[in-house]
């Protein structure tokens, strides 16, 4: 940690500029959170900082804090201070027992998250900040894996996805060593952990206002839609479930109903751009919609969006994202309904009201008979 206080309650921040001044002080330094005595460290590897003594039980101890995390807090603080913002580094909020990496203008709690922790912890911290009427801003401090055509995100990294009109679904991550924020925007799920997206670099050499102008100048990237060969995709799907998911609840449900994965309609198991919004596999939630909803309708019958949405909510597990509500997952349902319109399975006759044009057809045989 960079911030400590003395017996009188005066706060001190460790920097390269004032390290000699702090070393000259004879009074001890204390942790603002737990009150334990701190040690001033100023080696050649890490930035000058305060550390708890070994064996501390303080949850805000800086022992094990990476150089990247220390540098990230320092760089963000300097960048914001230079623009005239009021910044409190490592501000301890006693009423909620939280320590924000940066408290900006008494309104924003900025968190630079480098380590992987359970998403539930991030959600709890977010709720705590909101309870104090603070706006949490999360910046990911992990590297993003990129191959020739796509990006790979871990389940933890998916928690940091945001959405805006200019950028669509996007992910921000901060690289303090390079003094820049990178944005991967207009994300589209390519399957598994892979995503298509466009990259925007926002260096700390420019201000927040200049960054906002660069973001507004971004035009939605129109990626050419990948049109998979449905027959080949179905064979791959069958192979995957036979090898890895043969004993899953879904396969048991399929078997006991007398259905074959291979013979399901080709409109069941479709990979969509927004599939990442739920944990449930495409073939599983689309099968549930088909067998419990669409296949029970007669051709020409009308249905309301709220009815299909109710079934959708019952068969998916939404992705827990820091800035989303659970209903964000319904954007995936809307995308699927548009796909079914393109395939002339249904048609929207008025706002949120549809008519079934034709049934989804089985491939070859409808059931496996013993």
C-alpha positions as CSV (number, residue, x, y, z in Angstrom):
1,X,0.0,0.0,0.0
2,X,1.1,3.6,-0.6
3,X,-0.9,5.3,2.2
4,X,-0.2,5.3,5.9
5,X,-0.9,7.6,8.9
6,X,0.9,8.6,12.1
7,X,-0.3,8.7,15.7
8,X,-1.8,12.1,15.1
9,X,-3.9,10.8,12.2
10,X,-1.9,12.7,9.5
11,X,-1.8,10.7,6.2
12,X,1.3,10.1,4.1
13,X,1.7,8.7,0.6
14,X,4.9,7.0,-0.4
15,X,6.4,8.3,-3.6
16,X,9.9,8.4,-5.2
17,X,9.9,12.2,-4.6
18,X,9.3,12.1,-0.8
19,X,11.0,8.8,0.1
20,X,13.9,10.6,1.8
21,X,11.5,12.7,3.8
22,X,9.6,9.7,5.0
23,X,12.8,7.7,5.9
24,X,13.9,10.6,8.0
25,X,10.8,10.5,10.2
26,X,11.3,8.7,13.6
27,X,7.6,8.3,14.4
28,X,6.1,5.0,13.3
29,X,3.5,4.7,10.5
30,X,0.2,2.8,10.9
31,X,-2.4,1.1,8.6
32,X,-5.5,3.3,8.1
33,X,-7.6,0.1,8.1
34,X,-6.4,-2.1,10.9
35,X,-4.2,0.3,12.9
36,X,-1.2,-2.1,12.9
37,X,2.3,-0.6,12.5
38,X,3.7,-0.5,9.0
39,X,7.2,-0.9,7.5
40,X,8.4,1.6,4.9
41,X,9.9,-0.3,1.9
42,X,11.9,1.3,-0.8
43,X,13.9,-1.4,-2.6
44,X,15.1,-1.5,-6.2
45,X,12.4,-3.9,-7.5
46,X,9.1,-2.6,-6.1
47,X,8.0,1.0,-5.9
48,X,8.3,2.7,-2.5
49,X,5.4,1.5,-0.4
50,X,4.2,0.6,3.1
51,X,3.9,-3.0,4.2
52,X,2.5,-4.9,7.2
53,X,4.7,-7.0,9.4
54,X,4.8,-10.7,8.8
55,X,1.9,-12.6,10.3
56,X,-0.6,-9.7,10.0
57,X,-4.3,-10.5,9.7
58,X,-5.2,-7.3,8.0
59,X,-7.2,-8.0,4.8
60,X,-5.6,-4.9,3.2
61,X,-2.0,-6.0,3.7
62,X,0.2,-5.2,0.7
63,X,2.3,-8.3,1.1
64,X,2.0,-10.3,-2.1
65,X,0.8,-7.2,-4.0
66,X,2.3,-7.3,-7.4
67,X,4.5,-4.7,-8.9
68,X,1.9,-4.3,-11.6
69,X,-0.8,-3.5,-9.1
70,X,1.3,-1.0,-7.3
71,X,2.4,0.7,-10.5
72,X,-1.2,0.7,-11.8
73,X,-2.5,2.6,-8.8
74,X,0.3,5.0,-9.0
75,X,0.0,5.7,-12.7
76,X,-3.8,6.1,-12.5
77,X,-3.5,8.5,-9.6
78,X,-0.9,10.7,-11.3
79,X,-3.0,10.8,-14.5
80,X,-6.2,11.8,-12.7
81,X,-4.4,14.4,-10.5
82,X,-2.8,16.0,-13.5
83,X,-6.3,16.6,-15.0
84,X,-7.4,18.3,-11.8
85,X,-9.4,15.5,-10.2
86,X,-9.4,15.1,-6.4
87,X,-7.8,11.7,-5.8
88,X,-7.5,9.8,-2.6
89,X,-5.1,6.8,-3.0
90,X,-6.1,3.7,-1.1
91,X,-9.0,5.3,0.6
92,X,-10.3,3.2,3.5
93,X,-14.1,3.4,3.9
94,X,-14.7,2.4,7.5
95,X,-18.5,2.1,7.4
96,X,-18.4,-0.7,4.7
97,X,-14.9,-2.0,5.7
98,X,-13.6,-1.5,2.1
99,X,-10.5,0.1,0.7
100,X,-10.8,1.6,-2.8
101,X,-7.7,1.7,-4.9
102,X,-8.6,5.2,-5.8
103,X,-11.4,7.5,-4.6
104,X,-12.0,10.1,-7.2
105,X,-13.9,13.4,-6.5
106,X,-15.5,11.6,-3.5
107,X,-17.8,10.0,-6.1
108,X,-16.0,7.2,-8.0
109,X,-14.4,4.1,-6.5
110,X,-11.8,3.0,-9.0
111,X,-10.5,-0.6,-8.7
112,X,-7.6,-1.9,-10.6
113,X,-8.1,-5.7,-10.5
114,X,-5.0,-7.8,-11.3
115,X,-5.7,-11.1,-9.4
116,X,-8.3,-13.6,-10.2
117,X,-10.9,-13.9,-7.4
118,X,-14.4,-15.4,-7.3
119,X,-16.8,-13.1,-9.2
120,X,-19.1,-13.1,-6.1
121,X,-16.4,-11.1,-4.3
122,X,-16.4,-8.4,-7.0
123,X,-20.2,-8.3,-6.9
124,X,-20.2,-7.9,-3.1
125,X,-17.7,-5.0,-3.4
126,X,-19.8,-3.4,-6.1
127,X,-22.9,-3.6,-3.9
128,X,-21.0,-2.1,-1.0
129,X,-19.8,0.9,-3.0
130,X,-23.3,1.5,-4.4
131,X,-24.7,1.4,-0.8
132,X,-22.4,4.4,-0.1
133,X,-23.6,6.1,-3.3
134,X,-20.2,5.6,-4.9
135,X,-19.9,4.7,-8.6
136,X,-17.6,1.7,-8.9
137,X,-15.2,1.7,-11.9
138,X,-13.4,-1.6,-12.5
139,X,-10.3,-1.8,-14.7
140,X,-8.9,-5.2,-15.5
141,X,-5.2,-5.6,-15.0
142,X,-4.7,-9.0,-16.7
143,X,-3.3,-9.6,-20.2
144,X,-5.6,-10.7,-22.9
145,X,-4.6,-13.7,-25.1
146,X,-4.9,-12.9,-28.8
147,X,-4.4,-15.2,-31.7
148,X,-4.5,-14.4,-35.4
149,X,-8.3,-14.0,-35.7
150,X,-9.7,-13.7,-32.2
151,X,-9.3,-13.0,-28.5
152,X,-9.5,-15.5,-25.6
153,X,-11.2,-14.4,-22.4
154,X,-11.3,-16.4,-19.1
155,X,-14.6,-16.7,-17.2
156,X,-13.2,-14.2,-14.7
157,X,-12.4,-11.7,-17.4
158,X,-15.9,-11.9,-18.8
159,X,-17.1,-10.3,-15.6
160,X,-15.6,-7.0,-16.8
161,X,-17.5,-6.7,-20.0
162,X,-19.5,-3.5,-20.5
163,X,-21.9,-2.2,-23.0
164,X,-22.3,1.2,-24.7
165,X,-24.0,2.7,-27.8
166,X,-20.7,3.5,-29.4
167,X,-18.7,0.4,-28.5
168,X,-21.3,-2.3,-28.3
169,X,-20.1,-5.0,-25.8
170,X,-16.6,-4.2,-24.9
171,X,-13.8,-4.9,-22.4
172,X,-11.3,-2.4,-20.9
173,X,-7.9,-3.5,-19.5
174,X,-5.1,-1.3,-18.2
175,X,-1.4,-1.8,-19.0
176,X,0.5,0.4,-16.5
177,X,3.9,-0.5,-17.9
178,X,2.9,0.9,-21.3
179,X,0.8,3.7,-19.7
180,X,-2.3,2.9,-21.7
181,X,-5.8,1.6,-21.5
182,X,-6.9,-0.8,-24.2
183,X,-10.4,-1.4,-25.3
184,X,-11.6,-4.5,-27.2
185,X,-15.0,-3.4,-28.6
186,X,-18.0,-4.8,-30.6
187,X,-17.4,-8.2,-29.1
188,X,-19.0,-11.2,-30.8
189,X,-18.8,-14.7,-29.4
190,X,-17.0,-17.1,-31.6
191,X,-17.6,-20.1,-29.4
192,X,-16.0,-21.5,-26.3
193,X,-13.7,-18.8,-24.8
194,X,-13.0,-17.0,-28.1
195,X,-14.3,-13.7,-29.3
196,X,-14.1,-11.5,-32.4
197,X,-13.6,-7.8,-31.7
198,X,-11.9,-4.6,-32.6
199,X,-9.0,-3.0,-30.6
200,X,-8.8,0.7,-29.5
201,X,-5.7,2.0,-27.7
202,X,-6.2,4.9,-25.2
203,X,-2.8,6.2,-24.0
204,X,-2.5,8.0,-20.6
205,X,-0.8,10.8,-22.6
206,X,-4.3,12.1,-23.4
207,X,-7.1,13.3,-21.1
208,X,-10.4,11.6,-20.3
209,X,-12.2,14.1,-22.5
210,X,-9.9,13.2,-25.4
211,X,-10.5,9.5,-24.7
212,X,-14.2,10.1,-24.8
213,X,-13.9,11.9,-28.2
214,X,-11.9,8.9,-29.6
215,X,-14.6,6.5,-28.3
216,X,-17.4,8.6,-29.9
217,X,-15.5,8.5,-33.2
218,X,-15.6,4.7,-33.2
219,X,-17.9,3.3,-35.8
220,X,-19.6,0.0,-35.3
221,X,-17.5,-2.7,-37.0
222,X,-19.5,-4.7,-39.4
223,X,-17.9,-8.1,-39.3
224,X,-18.8,-10.4,-42.1
225,X,-21.1,-13.0,-40.5
226,X,-19.6,-16.4,-40.4
227,X,-22.0,-18.8,-42.0
228,X,-21.1,-22.3,-40.7
229,X,-22.1,-25.5,-42.6
230,X,-24.9,-26.7,-40.3
231,X,-24.4,-30.4,-41.2
232,X,-20.7,-30.2,-40.2
233,X,-21.4,-28.2,-37.1
234,X,-24.0,-30.8,-36.0
235,X,-21.5,-33.6,-36.4
236,X,-18.9,-31.7,-34.3
237,X,-21.6,-31.0,-31.7
238,X,-22.5,-34.7,-31.5
239,X,-18.8,-35.7,-31.2
240,X,-18.3,-33.1,-28.3
241,X,-21.3,-34.3,-26.3
242,X,-20.6,-37.9,-26.9
243,X,-17.0,-37.5,-25.6
244,X,-17.3,-34.9,-22.9
245,X,-21.0,-34.5,-21.9
246,X,-22.4,-38.0,-22.4
247,X,-23.6,-38.2,-18.8
248,X,-24.8,-34.6,-18.5
249,X,-28.4,-33.8,-17.4
250,X,-29.1,-32.5,-20.9
251,X,-28.1,-35.8,-22.6
252,X,-30.1,-37.8,-20.1
253,X,-33.1,-35.6,-20.8
254,X,-32.6,-36.1,-24.5
255,X,-32.3,-39.9,-24.1
256,X,-35.3,-40.4,-21.9
257,X,-37.4,-38.3,-24.2
258,X,-36.3,-40.6,-27.1
259,X,-34.6,-37.9,-29.0
260,X,-31.3,-38.0,-30.9
261,X,-28.9,-35.0,-30.8
262,X,-27.9,-35.6,-34.4
263,X,-31.5,-35.5,-35.6
264,X,-32.5,-32.2,-33.8
265,X,-33.6,-29.4,-36.2
266,X,-30.7,-27.4,-37.6
267,X,-32.1,-24.3,-36.0
268,X,-31.4,-25.9,-32.6
269,X,-27.7,-25.5,-31.5
270,X,-27.0,-22.3,-33.3
271,X,-23.9,-20.3,-32.2
272,X,-24.9,-16.6,-31.8
273,X,-22.8,-13.4,-31.3
274,X,-24.3,-12.8,-27.8
275,X,-24.1,-16.4,-26.6
276,X,-21.6,-15.3,-23.9
277,X,-24.4,-13.6,-22.0
278,X,-25.4,-17.0,-20.6
279,X,-23.5,-20.0,-19.3
280,X,-26.0,-22.5,-20.8
281,X,-24.8,-24.1,-24.0
282,X,-26.7,-23.0,-27.2
283,X,-28.0,-26.5,-28.0
284,X,-29.3,-26.9,-24.5
285,X,-31.4,-23.7,-24.1
286,X,-32.5,-23.8,-27.8
287,X,-33.7,-27.4,-27.4
288,X,-35.6,-26.3,-24.3
289,X,-37.3,-23.5,-26.2
290,X,-38.1,-25.8,-29.1
291,X,-39.5,-28.8,-27.2
292,X,-41.4,-26.8,-24.5
293,X,-42.6,-23.9,-26.6
294,X,-42.2,-23.8,-30.4
295,X,-43.1,-27.4,-31.0
296,X,-46.3,-27.0,-29.0
297,X,-47.5,-24.2,-31.3
298,X,-49.6,-24.7,-34.5
299,X,-48.5,-23.1,-37.7
300,X,-50.2,-19.7,-37.9
301,X,-50.6,-19.4,-34.1
302,X,-49.6,-16.1,-32.4
303,X,-47.5,-15.7,-29.3
304,X,-46.2,-12.8,-27.2
305,X,-42.6,-12.0,-26.4
306,X,-43.2,-12.2,-22.7
307,X,-44.3,-15.8,-23.0
308,X,-41.1,-17.0,-24.8
309,X,-39.0,-14.8,-22.5
310,X,-40.5,-16.5,-19.5
311,X,-39.4,-19.9,-20.9
312,X,-36.0,-18.6,-21.8
313,X,-35.3,-17.3,-18.3
314,X,-36.3,-20.7,-16.9
315,X,-33.7,-22.6,-19.0
316,X,-30.6,-20.4,-18.9
317,X,-28.0,-19.3,-16.3
318,X,-27.1,-15.7,-17.0
319,X,-23.5,-14.6,-16.9
320,X,-22.7,-12.6,-13.8
321,X,-21.2,-9.3,-15.1
322,X,-20.4,-6.3,-12.8
323,X,-22.3,-3.8,-14.9
324,X,-25.2,-5.9,-16.1
325,X,-28.6,-6.8,-14.7
326,X,-29.9,-10.4,-15.2
327,X,-32.3,-9.2,-17.9
328,X,-29.4,-8.3,-20.2
329,X,-29.3,-12.0,-21.1
330,X,-32.5,-11.5,-23.0
331,X,-30.5,-9.7,-25.7
332,X,-29.4,-13.3,-26.7
333,X,-33.1,-14.4,-26.9
334,X,-33.9,-11.4,-29.2
335,X,-30.9,-12.3,-31.4
336,X,-32.3,-15.8,-31.7
337,X,-35.7,-14.6,-32.6
338,X,-34.2,-12.5,-35.4
339,X,-32.3,-15.6,-36.6
340,X,-35.6,-17.6,-36.7
341,X,-37.2,-14.7,-38.6
342,X,-34.4,-14.9,-41.2
343,X,-35.0,-18.7,-41.5
344,X,-38.7,-18.0,-41.9
345,X,-39.7,-20.0,-38.9
346,X,-41.6,-17.0,-37.4
347,X,-42.5,-13.4,-38.2
348,X,-43.0,-10.4,-35.9
349,X,-46.4,-9.1,-36.7
350,X,-46.3,-6.1,-34.2
351,X,-44.1,-5.0,-31.4
352,X,-43.4,-8.0,-29.2
353,X,-46.0,-10.2,-30.9
354,X,-45.1,-13.0,-33.3
355,X,-46.7,-15.6,-35.5
356,X,-45.3,-19.1,-36.2
357,X,-44.9,-19.5,-40.0
358,X,-43.6,-23.1,-40.1
359,X,-42.4,-25.8,-37.8
360,X,-38.7,-26.6,-37.3
361,X,-38.1,-29.9,-39.1
362,X,-36.2,-32.9,-37.9
363,X,-33.3,-34.2,-39.9
364,X,-34.3,-37.6,-41.4
365,X,-36.0,-39.4,-38.5
366,X,-37.7,-37.6,-35.7
367,X,-37.0,-40.2,-32.9
368,X,-34.9,-43.2,-32.1
369,X,-37.0,-46.3,-31.7
370,X,-35.9,-49.4,-29.9
